[in-house]
């Protein structure tokens, strides 16, 4: 199917449906009642709201779609059809080659050692024009040459990744361990090296500010953590803006860049304010995983969710869901668990929590639930939900208007 997120007229769904949980979740239950669990649902009005709100927050800076946060090709293509979205940030080279069959600008967000995929990229003139590899070291260029040396392959487009983490006083390293290229002088030196290497074309730079874009600054029930994170982010971003600006300027003295990428969903406003950045990579805000409920400056709609069935009643006070153990990646903690959103008043059992095959729940609502009743949950992250589902039912105006396959449903498991 093809979904259209560009419509500006009121969809059949009210754009504020999700502000009324007592209506929103039961309407999804009614719309998908004919489908066996697990049922994945995408609410079309919520998707459109999130897509437009991210454009508003980006203030005109183009958004490159981060595919790992979706893993549904039809949604990626629907976003790319909207003005303001352009290009994809893929998470593996194999995925990038697959997407490049229809997308003309795909940057692989992480260095690759996929030799078969490198050989395919280097042997296909059209793919070599469409796909850009991420590098932060001569070793990654050596690996490409070991697969196919210059003169026997196409020129390979590369993007230089600058480390965006912050070495904070007292707190130490904040961010993620990505590129070893931290100082502007380091970036300039690597750029100068790349432009002298035969068979490579340096076309872009990227610096992903994970400590700002991916760290919640208003977590529910943890006001002290929220205050610390806001303090950290208010100091980290100026440091990065100054350093990234100098690094980009230094590299631009060596080679003209097509793009400078920053990101992502949690930092659209702050990244837009960095004048050295020409595009922002983001995607998590489209589906609105519940991790993104914990930001102070924006609130995405719960566009993606899934439903499971109650299959037994172990006691008067308990009901048991079949499935539920779709735990998110990241530091193991309670915020990585799926969130039960409907019916309200259901809690997981502390000694079992989200189970692989069954999840017992208790609470006032559990006493009312019957075998066959539906429970709605939201995943912590956004794209990871698609790894558990073959397809999503697209719901609009209280009915399923179509289905759309996930990567898994298309037989693709990239990482």
C-alpha positions in Angstrom: 0.0 0.0 0.0 1.0 3.6 -0.2 0.1 6.0 2.6 0.0 9.7 2.1 1.1 12.0 4.9 0.9 15.2 2.8 -2.9 15.7 3.1 -3.6 19.0 4.8 -7.3 18.6 5.0 -8.7 17.0 8.1 -8.3 13.3 7.9 -11.2 11.1 8.9 -9.4 10.7 12.2 -9.5 13.7 14.6 -6.0 15.0 14.9 -6.4 15.1 18.7 -7.8 11.6 19.2 -4.8 10.5 21.3 -5.4 13.3 23.8 -8.4 11.3 25.0 -7.1 7.8 25.9 -10.6 6.7 26.8 -11.6 7.1 23.2 -8.3 6.6 21.4 -7.4 3.1 22.6 -10.9 1.6 22.5 -11.3 2.9 18.9 -8.1 1.0 17.9 -9.5 -2.1 19.6 -12.7 -1.8 17.7 -11.0 -1.1 14.4 -8.6 -4.2 14.7 -11.0 -6.6 16.5 -11.0 -8.9 13.4 -7.2 -9.3 13.5 -5.5 -11.9 15.6 -2.9 -10.7 18.1 -0.2 -9.5 18.1 -1.7 -6.6 16.3 0.5 -3.7 15.3 -1.4 -0.5 14.6 -0.4 2.8 13.0 -2.8 5.7 13.5 -2.8 7.7 10.3 -3.8 11.0 12.0 -1.1 10.6 14.7 1.5 9.8 12.0 0.6 12.9 10.1 0.6 15.1 13.2 4.1 13.8 14.2 5.5 14.3 10.7 4.3 17.9 10.5 5.3 18.7 14.1 8.9 17.6 13.4 9.0 19.9 10.4 7.8 22.7 12.6 10.5 22.0 15.1 13.2 21.8 12.4 12.3 25.4 11.3 13.1 24.7 7.6 16.2 22.6 8.0 15.7 19.5 5.9 15.1 16.3 7.8 17.0 13.1 6.7 14.8 10.1 7.7 16.6 7.9 10.2 15.3 4.5 9.0 16.3 2.5 12.2 13.6 4.4 14.0 10.9 3.2 11.5 11.9 0.0 9.7 8.8 0.3 7.5 9.7 1.1 3.9 6.3 2.4 3.1 6.5 5.0 5.9 10.0 6.0 4.8 8.7 6.6 1.3 5.7 8.5 2.6 7.9 10.9 4.5 10.2 11.4 1.6 7.2 12.5 -0.5 6.7 15.4 2.0 8.4 18.7 1.4 11.0 19.2 4.1 12.1 15.5 4.2 15.0 14.4 2.0 17.3 11.4 2.0 17.7 8.5 4.4 20.1 7.7 7.2 20.4 3.9 7.0 21.9 1.7 9.7 23.6 -0.9 7.6 25.1 -1.0 4.1 22.9 -3.9 3.1 19.8 -1.9 4.1 21.1 1.1 2.2 21.6 -0.9 -1.0 18.0 -2.2 -0.7 16.6 1.3 -0.1 18.7 2.8 -2.9 16.6 0.8 -5.4 14.0 3.6 -5.0 15.8 6.3 -2.9 18.5 8.4 -4.6 20.3 9.6 -1.4 21.1 7.2 1.3 23.9 7.8 3.9 24.9 4.7 6.0 25.0 6.1 9.6 27.7 3.8 10.8 31.0 2.4 9.4 30.6 -1.0 7.7 32.6 -4.1 7.3 30.0 -5.9 5.1 32.4 -7.1 2.4 29.8 -8.6 0.0 27.7 -5.4 0.2 30.9 -3.3 -0.3 31.7 -5.3 -3.5 28.1 -4.8 -4.7 28.3 -1.0 -4.0 31.7 -0.7 -5.6 30.6 -2.6 -8.8 27.4 -0.7 -9.5 27.7 2.9 -10.9 24.1 3.8 -9.9 24.4 2.5 -6.4 27.8 4.3 -6.0 26.0 7.6 -6.9 23.2 7.0 -4.4 24.9 5.6 -1.3 27.5 7.3 1.0 29.6 5.4 3.6 30.5 6.7 7.1 34.2 6.8 8.0 36.3 8.1 10.9 39.6 6.3 10.2 41.9 5.3 7.4 41.2 1.7 8.4 37.7 1.9 6.9 39.2 3.0 3.6 41.7 0.2 3.7 38.9 -2.3 4.1 37.1 -1.0 1.0 40.3 -1.2 -1.0 40.9 -4.7 0.2 37.6 -5.7 -1.3 38.1 -3.9 -4.6 41.1 -1.6 -5.1 40.8 1.8 -6.9 40.8 1.4 -10.7 38.8 -1.8 -10.4 35.7 -0.2 -8.8 33.5 2.9 -8.7 34.6 5.9 -6.7 33.1 5.6 -3.2 31.3 8.5 -1.6 32.2 8.9 2.1 31.0 11.0 5.1 33.4 12.0 7.9 32.0 11.5 11.4 32.9 14.0 14.1 32.6 12.9 17.7 29.8 15.0 19.3 30.2 13.8 22.9 31.0 16.2 25.7 33.7 15.8 28.3 31.9 17.5 31.2 33.6 18.8 34.3 33.1 16.3 37.2 30.7 14.1 35.1 33.3 13.0 32.5 32.3 11.6 29.1 28.7 12.3 28.1 27.3 11.0 24.8 28.1 7.8 22.9 31.4 6.2 21.9 31.4 6.8 18.2 34.1 8.5 16.2 37.7 9.1 17.5 37.7 12.4 15.6 36.9 15.0 18.2 38.9 18.2 17.6 38.5 20.4 14.5 42.2 19.8 13.8 41.6 16.0 13.7 38.7 16.5 11.3 40.8 18.6 9.0 43.7 16.1 9.0 41.4 13.2 8.2 39.7 15.2 5.5 43.0 16.1 3.9 44.0 12.4 4.0 40.7 11.2 2.4 40.9 13.7 -0.5 44.3 12.3 -1.4 43.2 8.7 -1.3 42.4 7.4 -4.8 38.9 6.0 -5.3 37.1 8.0 -2.6 35.1 11.2 -2.6 34.5 13.1 0.7 31.0 14.6 0.3 29.7 15.1 3.9 30.2 15.4 7.6 28.1 14.1 10.5 28.1 14.8 14.2 25.3 13.1 16.2 24.7 14.8 19.6 23.3 11.7 21.4 23.5 13.3 24.8 21.0 16.0 23.7 18.9 14.2 21.0 18.5 10.9 22.8 18.4 11.7 26.5 15.1 12.6 28.1 15.1 15.9 30.1 11.8 15.5 31.9 11.5 11.8 32.9 8.3 10.9 34.8 8.9 10.5 38.5 12.6 11.5 38.4 12.7 15.3 38.7 16.3 15.3 39.8 17.5 13.3 36.8 15.5 15.7 34.6 17.2 18.8 36.1 20.6 17.3 35.7 20.0 16.3 32.1 18.7 19.8 31.3 21.8 21.3 32.9 24.0 19.0 30.9 22.2 19.7 27.6 22.3 23.5 28.1 26.1 23.3 28.4 26.9 20.6 26.0 25.1 22.1 23.0 27.1 25.4 23.1 30.3 23.5 23.3 29.3 21.3 20.3 28.0 24.3 18.3 31.4 26.1 18.7 33.5 23.0 18.0 31.4 21.6 15.2 31.4 25.0 13.5 35.2 25.2 13.6 35.5 21.6 12.3 33.1 22.2 9.4 34.9 25.4 8.5 38.3 23.6 8.6 37.1 20.8 6.4 35.4 23.1 3.9 38.8 24.8 3.3 39.9 21.4 2.0 36.8 20.1 0.1 33.4 21.4 -0.7 30.8 19.4 1.3 27.3 18.5 0.0 25.9 18.2 3.5 26.6 18.5 7.2 24.4 16.3 9.3 23.3 16.6 13.0 20.4 15.2 14.9 17.9 14.0 15.9 14.3 13.9 17.2 15.1 15.2 20.7 17.2 18.1 19.4 15.5 19.4 16.3 15.3 23.0 17.6 18.9 23.1 19.0 20.4 21.4 15.9 18.6 23.8 13.6 20.2 26.7 15.5 23.7 25.5 14.6 24.4 27.3 11.3 27.1 24.8 10.4 24.5 22.0 10.0 22.6 21.7 6.7 20.3 18.8 7.6 19.0 16.9 10.6 18.7 13.1 10.9 15.6 12.1 12.8 12.9 9.5 12.8 11.9 8.4 16.3 9.4 11.2 16.7 7.3 9.7 13.8 6.1 6.6 15.6 6.5 8.2 19.1 7.9 5.4 21.3 7.2 6.0 24.9 10.8 7.0 25.7 9.9 10.3 23.9 7.2 11.1 26.5 10.0 12.2 28.7 11.0 15.4 26.9 10.1 18.8 28.2 9.9 20.7 24.9 7.8 18.4 22.7 5.3 15.5 23.0 4.9 13.2 20.0 1.5 11.4 19.5 1.5 7.6 20.2 1.2 6.8 16.5 2.5 3.2 16.8 1.3 0.6 19.3 0.5 -3.0 19.5 -2.2 -5.2 21.1 -2.0 -8.5 22.8 -4.8 -10.8 24.2 -5.7 -11.9 27.7 -5.6 -15.7 27.6 -6.0 -16.8 31.3 -7.0 -15.7 34.8 -4.6 -17.2 37.3 -6.5 -15.6 40.2 -9.3 -13.1 40.9 -6.7 -10.3 41.0 -4.6 -11.4 38.0 -5.0 -11.7 34.2 -2.3 -12.9 31.9 -1.3 -11.5 28.5 0.1 -13.8 25.8 3.4 -12.2 24.9 4.7 -8.8 26.0 8.5 -9.3 26.4 9.5 -6.8 23.7 12.2 -5.0 25.8 14.1 -2.2 24.2 17.8 -1.8 23.7 20.0 0.5 25.8 21.0 0.5 29.5 18.8 -2.2 31.2 16.3 -0.5 33.4 12.6 -0.1 33.8 12.3 2.5 31.1 13.2 -0.1 28.5 10.1 -2.2 29.2 6.9 -1.9 27.1 4.3 0.4 28.6 0.8 -0.8 29.1 -1.4 2.0 28.0 -4.9 0.5 27.9 -6.8 -0.5 29.9 -5.6 1.9 32.5 -4.8 0.5 35.9 -2.9 -2.6 34.7 0.6 -3.2 36.2 3.1 -6.0 35.6 4.1 -8.3 38.3 7.4 -7.2 39.8 8.8 -10.8 39.9 8.0 -11.5 36.3 7.5 -8.2 34.5 7.3 -8.4 30.6 7.5 -12.0 29.9 8.8 -13.7 26.8 5.6 -15.7 26.2 3.3 -14.5 28.9 3.0 -11.4 31.0 0.8 -11.6 34.2 -0.8 -8.3 35.2 -2.7 -7.1 38.2 -4.4 -3.9 39.3 -8.0 -2.8 39.4 -8.6 -3.3 35.6 -7.2 -6.9 35.8 -10.3 -8.0 37.9 -12.6 -6.9 35.1 -10.7 -8.5 32.2 -11.9 -11.6 30.4 -10.2 -14.1 28.2 -9.9 -12.6 24.7 -9.9 -9.0 25.9 -7.3 -6.7 24.3 -4.4 -4.9 26.0 -2.5 -2.1 24.2 1.1 -1.4 24.7 3.8 1.0 23.4 7.4 0.1 22.8 10.1 2.2 24.4 11.9 2.8 21.1 10.3 3.5 17.8 11.8 1.3 15.0 12.4 -1.8 17.2 8.7 -2.5 17.4 8.8 -3.4 13.7 11.3 -6.2 14.4 8.5 -8.1 16.1 5.7 -7.6 13.6 5.2 -8.6 10.0 2.9 -5.7 9.3 1.1 -2.7 10.7 -2.6 -2.1 10.3 -3.2 1.5 9.3 -6.1 2.9 11.2 -8.1 5.9 10.2 -11.6 7.0 11.2 -12.1 4.0 13.4 -11.3 1.4 10.7 -8.4 -0.4 9.2 -7.8 1.3 5.8 -4.9 -0.8 4.8 -1.9 -2.8 6.0 1.7 -2.0 5.5 4.6 -4.5 5.8 7.6 -4.0 8.1 11.1 -4.8 7.1 10.5 -8.2 8.8 7.3 -8.6 6.8 9.4 -8.0 3.6 11.8 -10.7 4.7 14.5 -8.2 5.8 16.5 -8.4 9.0 19.5 -6.1 8.7 20.7 -5.9 12.3 
